[in-house]
Amino acid sequence: MDHNNLLAAWPVVGPGVAGAVFGAGWWFWVDAVVCSAAAVPFLHYLPGFFASFAALMFNCVNREDIGDGYYSPYDDSEWRAKLWLFISYVVSFVSLAGAVGFLVQDALRGCLDL
């Protein structure tokens, strides 16, 4: 397969691959919680919930809505889509930081039996 064909196919295949990786992450998390003898506090679920919400948020924006050729009869509304994406990425990164924070906190306290 030609390298140019791979680059052309990536916008079509990329979101599916990202969704599969995200779903596999949830699958491993639920499997670990169900099979583990240690009780997991509810706060440890929150980063995953917020990451899922952030994924839903940035999947609500079409790629064409943030391009240069975007036209809206309701004035200049491209900034709304970009603001929505910015907020969704902030939620995503905060959920990642929260998950890492819980990981470090639990490792330092040694409260989870691994």
VEXMILO-664006 format. One record per residue (C-alpha): residue number from 1; residue in one letter; y, z, x. Coordinates in nm, 4 decimals, decimal comma. Each point is the difference from the previous one (the first is absolute). Example, Ala and Ser with C-alpha at 12.3 -4.5 7.8 and 13.67 -1.06 7.14 Angstrom:
<nodes>
+-----+----+----------+----------+----------+
:   i : aa :        y :        z :        x :
+-----+----+----------+----------+----------+
:   1 :  A :  -0,4500 :   0,7800 :   1,2300 :
:   2 :  S :   0,3440 :  -0,0660 :   0,1370 :
+-----+----+----------+----------+----------+
</nodes>
This chain:
<nodes>
+-----+----+----------+----------+----------+
:   i : aa :        y :        z :        x :
+-----+----+----------+----------+----------+
:   1 :  M :   0,0000 :   0,0000 :   0,0000 :
:   2 :  D :   0,3443 :  -0,0873 :   0,1281 :
:   3 :  H :   0,2448 :   0,2753 :   0,0953 :
:   4 :  N :   0,2652 :  -0,1454 :  -0,2333 :
:   5 :  N :  -0,2415 :   0,0171 :  -0,2920 :
:   6 :  L :  -0,0578 :   0,3693 :   0,0686 :
:   7 :  L :   0,3734 :   0,0657 :   0,0013 :
:   8 :  A :   0,0399 :  -0,1894 :  -0,3266 :
:   9 :  A :  -0,2866 :   0,1937 :  -0,1632 :
:  10 :  W :   0,1226 :   0,3438 :   0,1088 :
:  11 :  P :   0,2593 :   0,0467 :  -0,2819 :
:  12 :  V :  -0,2796 :  -0,0634 :  -0,2496 :
:  13 :  V :  -0,2744 :   0,2049 :   0,1681 :
:  14 :  G :   0,2106 :   0,2785 :   0,1547 :
:  15 :  P :   0,0735 :   0,2054 :  -0,3135 :
:  16 :  G :  -0,3666 :  -0,0090 :  -0,0982 :
:  17 :  V :  -0,1050 :   0,1248 :   0,3421 :
:  18 :  A :   0,2647 :   0,2738 :  -0,0132 :
:  19 :  G :  -0,1188 :   0,1067 :  -0,3451 :
:  20 :  A :  -0,3610 :   0,0072 :   0,1172 :
:  21 :  V :   0,0912 :   0,2203 :   0,2968 :
:  22 :  F :   0,2033 :   0,2310 :  -0,2269 :
:  23 :  G :  -0,2871 :   0,0213 :  -0,2483 :
:  24 :  A :  -0,2480 :   0,0701 :   0,2790 :
:  25 :  G :   0,2235 :   0,2832 :   0,1175 :
:  26 :  W :  -0,0066 :   0,1556 :  -0,3456 :
:  27 :  W :  -0,3760 :  -0,0525 :  -0,0165 :
:  28 :  F :  -0,0533 :   0,1846 :   0,3304 :
:  29 :  W :   0,2374 :   0,2797 :  -0,1067 :
:  30 :  V :  -0,1756 :   0,0584 :  -0,3341 :
:  31 :  D :  -0,3416 :  -0,0209 :   0,1676 :
:  32 :  A :   0,1031 :   0,2572 :   0,2604 :
:  33 :  V :   0,1402 :   0,2365 :  -0,2638 :
:  34 :  V :  -0,3076 :  -0,0271 :  -0,2217 :
:  35 :  C :  -0,2534 :   0,0399 :   0,2816 :
:  36 :  S :   0,1830 :   0,2763 :   0,1888 :
:  37 :  A :  -0,0778 :   0,3654 :  -0,0547 :
:  38 :  A :   0,3610 :   0,0981 :   0,0808 :
:  39 :  A :   0,2445 :   0,0344 :  -0,2864 :
:  40 :  V :   0,2926 :  -0,2413 :   0,0315 :
:  41 :  P :   0,3342 :   0,1286 :  -0,1350 :
:  42 :  F :   0,1828 :  -0,2126 :  -0,2540 :
:  43 :  L :   0,2948 :  -0,0472 :   0,2377 :
:  44 :  H :  -0,2250 :  -0,2102 :   0,2227 :
:  45 :  Y :  -0,0351 :  -0,2525 :  -0,2823 :
:  46 :  L :   0,3751 :  -0,0532 :  -0,0385 :
:  47 :  P :   0,0561 :  -0,2338 :   0,3003 :
:  48 :  G :  -0,2691 :  -0,2320 :  -0,1338 :
:  49 :  F :   0,1469 :   0,0039 :  -0,3490 :
:  50 :  F :   0,3472 :  -0,0760 :   0,1329 :
:  51 :  A :  -0,1369 :  -0,2761 :   0,2247 :
:  52 :  S :  -0,1704 :  -0,1560 :  -0,3025 :
:  53 :  F :   0,3237 :   0,0253 :  -0,1970 :
:  54 :  A :   0,1899 :  -0,1621 :   0,2893 :
:  55 :  A :  -0,2541 :  -0,2827 :   0,0117 :
:  56 :  L :   0,0516 :  -0,0535 :  -0,3719 :
:  57 :  M :   0,3764 :   0,0017 :   0,0535 :
:  58 :  F :   0,0094 :  -0,2668 :   0,2684 :
:  59 :  N :  -0,2534 :  -0,2142 :  -0,1831 :
:  60 :  C :   0,2420 :  -0,0178 :  -0,2959 :
:  61 :  V :   0,2425 :  -0,2169 :   0,2005 :
:  62 :  N :  -0,0623 :  -0,3736 :   0,0284 :
:  63 :  R :   0,0392 :  -0,1589 :   0,3392 :
:  64 :  E :   0,2378 :  -0,2588 :  -0,1471 :
:  65 :  D :   0,2347 :   0,2729 :  -0,1259 :
:  66 :  I :   0,1148 :   0,0934 :   0,3495 :
:  67 :  G :   0,0391 :  -0,3479 :   0,1472 :
:  68 :  D :   0,3205 :  -0,1888 :   0,0697 :
:  69 :  G :  -0,0581 :  -0,2485 :  -0,2820 :
:  70 :  Y :  -0,0213 :   0,2676 :  -0,2686 :
:  71 :  Y :   0,2182 :  -0,0579 :  -0,3055 :
:  72 :  S :   0,0612 :   0,2500 :  -0,2742 :
:  73 :  P :   0,2255 :  -0,0591 :  -0,3010 :
:  74 :  Y :   0,0722 :   0,3746 :   0,0023 :
:  75 :  D :   0,2363 :  -0,0044 :   0,2976 :
:  76 :  D :  -0,1190 :   0,0731 :   0,3521 :
:  77 :  S :  -0,3181 :   0,2009 :  -0,0600 :
:  78 :  E :  -0,1804 :  -0,0712 :   0,3268 :
:  79 :  W :   0,1180 :   0,3371 :   0,1310 :
:  80 :  R :  -0,1884 :   0,1759 :  -0,2810 :
:  81 :  A :  -0,3309 :  -0,1440 :   0,1128 :
:  82 :  K :   0,0762 :   0,0870 :   0,3614 :
:  83 :  L :   0,1025 :   0,3531 :  -0,0975 :
:  84 :  W :  -0,3220 :   0,0390 :  -0,2000 :
:  85 :  L :  -0,2019 :  -0,1164 :   0,3004 :
:  86 :  F :   0,1905 :   0,2351 :   0,2299 :
:  87 :  I :  -0,0693 :   0,2969 :  -0,2280 :
:  88 :  S :  -0,3673 :  -0,0948 :  -0,0271 :
:  89 :  Y :  -0,0332 :  -0,0215 :   0,3776 :
:  90 :  V :   0,1740 :   0,3370 :   0,0386 :
:  91 :  V :  -0,2485 :   0,1533 :  -0,2459 :
:  92 :  S :  -0,2844 :  -0,1624 :   0,1927 :
:  93 :  F :   0,1150 :   0,1279 :   0,3384 :
:  94 :  V :   0,0695 :   0,3484 :  -0,1369 :
:  95 :  S :  -0,3521 :   0,0124 :  -0,1419 :
:  96 :  L :  -0,1370 :  -0,1061 :   0,3382 :
:  97 :  A :   0,2075 :   0,2695 :   0,1720 :
:  98 :  G :  -0,1227 :   0,2558 :  -0,2524 :
:  99 :  A :  -0,3620 :  -0,0953 :   0,0614 :
: 100 :  V :   0,0451 :   0,0282 :   0,3766 :
: 101 :  G :   0,1811 :   0,3307 :  -0,0493 :
: 102 :  F :  -0,2900 :   0,1393 :  -0,2032 :
: 103 :  L :  -0,2448 :  -0,1249 :   0,2627 :
: 104 :  V :   0,1884 :   0,1697 :   0,2837 :
: 105 :  Q :   0,0566 :   0,3172 :  -0,2014 :
: 106 :  D :  -0,3687 :   0,0297 :  -0,0876 :
: 107 :  A :  -0,1047 :  -0,0739 :   0,3568 :
: 108 :  L :   0,2290 :   0,2721 :   0,1348 :
: 109 :  R :  -0,1066 :   0,2565 :  -0,2573 :
: 110 :  G :  -0,3661 :  -0,1055 :   0,0018 :
: 111 :  C :  -0,0300 :   0,0550 :  -0,3751 :
: 112 :  L :  -0,2251 :  -0,2972 :  -0,0772 :
: 113 :  D :  -0,3637 :   0,0112 :   0,1027 :
: 114 :  L :  -0,0718 :  -0,3406 :   0,1449 :
+-----+----+----------+----------+----------+
</nodes>
